[in-house]
């Protein structure tokens, strides 16, 4: 078992991690108008035998266009913690940058973090 990402506290179904995308974190956007979406997710340890320290989360491009770092207008930003960042705080966060999470040792704690995804107006359909 391992650290897993969940859509909500108390949900027993985590997002897939193996690349099989059986339960992937998916978001759909209308690129014609452009969109900004902010989503709170949770990190949780699901194994009582493990403690995790120095945890880092970073968005990565698996294939195709770089939709992470803002070079094509697309961006993913991360923010650790339960409080949703305001616009000025999001502006201060570098697209594609990693975040550090608190150590996790128990299996009952859901550690929140925020994801902000920006799709530019007029983005091509992929």
Secondary structure as GFF3:
##gff-version 3
##sequence-region A 1 126
A	DSSP	beta_strand	3	6	.	.	.	ID=ss1
A	DSSP	beta_strand	35	45	.	.	.	ID=ss2
A	DSSP	beta_strand	55	57	.	.	.	ID=ss3
A	DSSP	beta_strand	75	80	.	.	.	ID=ss4
A	DSSP	alpha_helix	87	91	.	.	.	ID=ss5
A	DSSP	beta_strand	99	101	.	.	.	ID=ss6
A	DSSP	beta_strand	111	119	.	.	.	ID=ss7
###
